[in-house]
């Protein structure tokens, strides 16, 4: 016997939803199988270079407690892995991803 599901989704919306879920799964698999970026401690100058901002901007982020850092004996240190994660955490969703998430929420 065949199971049929009736849905108010158009074929295009369903394709977008499936595409985004597959991409998310592949990204997670890719992150697990790849070697992580070698974590190293960076000086404030190296952190500024990595982030493509000025040293005073990094000091501003530190003062606002907006950026992950460590302080020892008056010097600031930054984990390269934590900085990259901090940058990636501000990723903005595409219109297709927002639409697919909205559709997924409506389905639930």
Backbone as CSV, one residue per row, in Angstrom:
resi,resn,N_x,N_y,N_z,CA_x,CA_y,CA_z,C_x,C_y,C_z
1,UNK,0.843,-1.178,0.000,0.000,0.000,0.000,0.885,1.237,0.000
2,UNK,0.474,2.274,-0.714,1.246,3.501,-0.822,0.739,4.531,0.179
3,UNK,1.682,5.214,0.814,1.327,6.292,1.730,1.440,7.605,0.979
4,UNK,0.419,8.424,1.051,0.430,9.731,0.403,0.297,10.803,1.463
5,UNK,1.045,11.866,1.263,0.969,13.001,2.175,0.514,14.205,1.375
6,UNK,-0.551,14.828,1.819,-1.023,16.054,1.178,-0.393,17.238,1.893
7,UNK,0.111,18.160,1.114,0.810,19.301,1.702,0.481,20.566,0.930
8,UNK,0.392,21.703,1.633,0.135,22.967,0.935,1.395,23.528,0.257
9,UNK,2.513,22.796,0.330,3.761,23.273,-0.258,3.752,23.088,-1.768
10,UNK,4.307,24.068,-2.434,4.504,23.915,-3.868,5.731,23.034,-4.071
11,UNK,5.873,22.536,-5.273,7.027,21.693,-5.579,8.328,22.466,-5.380
12,UNK,8.342,23.738,-5.777,9.540,24.578,-5.631,9.900,24.754,-4.154
13,UNK,8.893,25.021,-3.296,9.146,25.184,-1.862,9.679,23.891,-1.250
14,UNK,9.140,22.780,-1.687,9.609,21.493,-1.187,11.052,21.235,-1.622
15,UNK,11.379,21.595,-2.868,12.749,21.445,-3.355,13.715,22.289,-2.523
16,UNK,13.332,23.526,-2.225,14.173,24.420,-1.427,14.383,23.843,-0.032
17,UNK,13.330,23.348,0.557,13.404,22.760,1.895,14.348,21.556,1.910
18,UNK,14.195,20.673,0.943,15.055,19.490,0.866,16.495,19.899,0.599
19,UNK,16.694,20.826,-0.324,18.041,21.294,-0.675,18.749,21.844,0.558
20,UNK,18.075,22.691,1.332,18.694,23.286,2.517,19.016,22.242,3.578
21,UNK,18.159,21.252,3.746,18.425,20.208,4.734,19.603,19.333,4.315
22,UNK,19.684,19.025,3.026,20.809,18.230,2.531,22.109,19.023,2.671
23,UNK,22.068,20.322,2.322,23.266,21.157,2.453,23.715,21.230,3.909
24,UNK,22.762,21.358,4.834,23.096,21.416,6.254,23.749,20.113,6.701
25,UNK,23.200,18.980,6.267,23.753,17.684,6.640,25.158,17.502,6.064
26,UNK,25.343,17.898,4.818,26.664,17.773,4.199,27.688,18.669,4.882
27,UNK,27.269,19.856,5.298,28.164,20.763,6.008,28.601,20.153,7.327
28,UNK,27.660,19.537,8.049,28.003,18.901,9.317,28.959,17.732,9.108
29,UNK,28.736,16.948,8.080,29.633,15.833,7.779,31.013,16.357,7.410
30,UNK,31.039,17.419,6.616,32.305,18.019,6.180,33.103,18.533,7.370
31,UNK,32.421,19.149,8.329,33.102,19.677,9.514,33.684,18.553,10.365
32,UNK,32.991,17.434,10.433,33.456,16.315,11.247,34.645,15.625,10.589
33,UNK,34.627,15.473,9.270,35.675,14.722,8.594,36.935,15.530,8.357
34,UNK,36.821,16.842,8.240,38.006,17.667,8.003,38.762,17.912,9.296
35,UNK,40.078,18.027,9.179,40.866,18.391,10.344,40.523,19.820,10.730
36,UNK,40.315,20.070,12.001,40.008,21.439,12.413,41.220,22.349,12.196
37,UNK,40.926,23.629,12.070,41.997,24.601,11.922,42.894,24.506,13.149
38,UNK,44.175,24.490,12.919,45.110,24.396,14.042,44.910,25.616,14.929
39,UNK,44.630,25.345,16.198,44.416,26.460,17.118,45.767,27.028,17.527
40,UNK,45.869,28.312,17.431,47.079,28.988,17.863,46.689,30.288,18.541
41,UNK,47.538,30.731,19.445,47.296,31.994,20.119,47.832,33.127,19.260
42,UNK,47.024,34.163,19.127,47.389,35.318,18.314,47.558,36.544,19.186
43,UNK,48.467,37.414,18.792,48.583,38.718,19.443,47.467,39.606,18.914
44,UNK,47.335,40.773,19.497,46.283,41.672,19.041,46.518,42.115,17.599
45,UNK,47.779,42.269,17.226,48.095,42.655,15.849,47.700,41.545,14.868
46,UNK,48.017,40.294,15.227,47.676,39.158,14.369,46.156,38.978,14.294
47,UNK,45.477,39.202,15.424,44.015,39.103,15.442,43.399,40.171,14.539
48,UNK,43.930,41.383,14.603,43.433,42.459,13.752,43.634,42.115,12.282
49,UNK,44.784,41.541,11.947,45.056,41.144,10.566,44.096,40.046,10.119
50,UNK,43.880,39.048,10.974,42.964,37.956,10.650,41.549,38.476,10.395
51,UNK,41.127,39.441,11.209,39.767,39.983,11.097,39.663,41.112,10.072
52,UNK,40.790,41.542,9.522,40.832,42.656,8.550,40.278,43.946,9.147
53,UNK,40.672,44.217,10.375,40.292,45.463,11.048,41.551,46.063,11.667
54,UNK,41.425,47.253,12.209,42.571,47.898,12.839,42.724,47.419,14.282
55,UNK,43.916,47.630,14.834,44.176,47.268,16.234,43.237,48.027,17.175
56,UNK,43.022,49.352,16.981,42.072,50.039,17.863,40.651,49.451,17.807
57,UNK,40.259,48.938,16.649,38.940,48.296,16.537,38.889,47.048,17.403
58,UNK,39.961,46.269,17.399,40.006,45.064,18.237,39.959,45.460,19.710
59,UNK,40.696,46.509,20.082,40.616,46.998,21.466,39.179,47.390,21.821
60,UNK,38.486,47.998,20.883,37.080,48.364,21.112,36.213,47.140,21.334
61,UNK,36.423,46.088,20.520,35.677,44.839,20.707,35.952,44.239,22.083
62,UNK,37.217,44.292,22.506,37.597,43.746,23.815,36.917,44.551,24.923
63,UNK,36.957,45.873,24.797,36.340,46.738,25.814,34.837,46.466,25.919
64,UNK,34.195,46.214,24.794,32.748,45.926,24.778,32.446,44.470,25.161
65,UNK,33.506,43.685,25.353,33.380,42.246,25.616,32.595,41.553,24.507
66,UNK,32.835,41.982,23.291,32.159,41.425,22.129,32.975,40.320,21.469
67,UNK,34.247,40.216,21.814,35.148,39.281,21.147,35.813,38.391,22.195
68,UNK,35.965,37.089,21.896,36.608,36.207,22.874,38.115,36.466,22.947
69,UNK,38.612,36.630,24.167,40.048,36.870,24.339,40.498,36.398,25.715
70,UNK,41.823,36.388,25.894,42.433,36.032,27.171,43.453,37.112,27.506
71,UNK,43.664,37.323,28.795,44.625,38.345,29.205,45.560,37.756,30.249
72,UNK,46.853,37.875,29.999,47.879,37.442,30.929,48.943,38.507,31.008
73,UNK,49.271,38.898,32.250,50.324,39.880,32.493,50.186,41.118,31.608
74,UNK,48.968,41.578,31.486,48.710,42.814,30.756,48.681,42.688,29.243
75,UNK,48.845,41.462,28.724,48.827,41.263,27.276,47.576,40.509,26.877
76,UNK,47.044,40.855,25.713,45.857,40.185,25.191,46.271,39.088,24.216
77,UNK,45.567,37.963,24.306,45.776,36.840,23.400,44.430,36.398,22.855
78,UNK,44.448,35.891,21.645,43.225,35.474,20.983,43.426,34.089,20.388
79,UNK,42.429,33.227,20.554,42.459,31.901,19.948,41.975,32.038,18.503
80,UNK,42.757,31.524,17.575,42.385,31.615,16.162,41.056,30.898,15.907
81,UNK,40.877,29.718,16.484,39.643,28.957,16.311,38.446,29.739,16.864
82,UNK,38.608,30.332,18.054,37.508,31.096,18.653,37.174,32.337,17.830
83,UNK,38.193,32.999,17.282,37.929,34.174,16.444,37.165,33.797,15.184
84,UNK,37.572,32.704,14.548,36.863,32.268,13.343,35.425,31.868,13.666
85,UNK,35.224,31.200,14.795,33.864,30.841,15.217,33.046,32.089,15.516
86,UNK,33.681,33.104,16.108,33.004,34.366,16.416,32.540,35.051,15.135
87,UNK,33.396,35.066,14.131,33.031,35.680,12.854,31.889,34.896,12.211
88,UNK,31.993,33.564,12.210,30.976,32.732,11.576,29.635,32.799,12.295
89,UNK,29.647,33.130,13.576,28.393,33.189,14.332,27.508,34.351,13.883
90,UNK,28.074,35.277,13.160,27.300,36.426,12.684,26.782,36.211,11.267
91,UNK,26.827,34.970,10.784,26.369,34.671,9.434,24.895,35.011,9.284
92,UNK,24.578,35.648,8.173,23.191,36.003,7.886,22.601,34.976,6.934
93,UNK,21.368,34.589,7.186,20.697,33.601,6.346,20.301,34.221,5.014
94,UNK,20.286,33.379,3.974,19.829,33.844,2.668,18.304,33.875,2.664
95,UNK,17.748,34.526,1.675,16.287,34.606,1.555,15.706,33.205,1.408
96,UNK,16.355,32.347,0.625,15.876,30.973,0.447,15.893,30.198,1.756
97,UNK,16.935,30.400,2.569,17.017,29.709,3.860,15.924,30.197,4.807
98,UNK,15.668,31.494,4.811,14.609,32.047,5.667,13.264,31.484,5.241
99,UNK,13.032,31.442,3.934,11.775,30.918,3.410,11.616,29.445,3.766
100,UNK,12.684,28.663,3.592,12.627,27.237,3.900,12.371,27.003,5.400
101,UNK,13.005,27.799,6.237,12.776,27.681,7.686,11.349,28.038,8.055
102,UNK,10.805,29.062,7.407,9.422,29.450,7.664,8.466,28.335,7.247
103,UNK,8.738,27.744,6.094,7.897,26.641,5.620,7.994,25.454,6.561
104,UNK,9.209,25.152,6.998,9.405,24.038,7.930,8.648,24.289,9.236
105,UNK,8.648,25.534,9.703,7.919,25.861,10.930,6.418,25.705,10.744
106,UNK,5.928,26.089,9.568,4.503,25.952,9.290,4.090,24.492,9.206
107,UNK,4.969,23.656,8.689,4.674,22.243,8.566,4.547,21.592,9.935
108,UNK,5.404,22.025,10.852,5.353,21.469,12.214,4.077,21.923,12.839
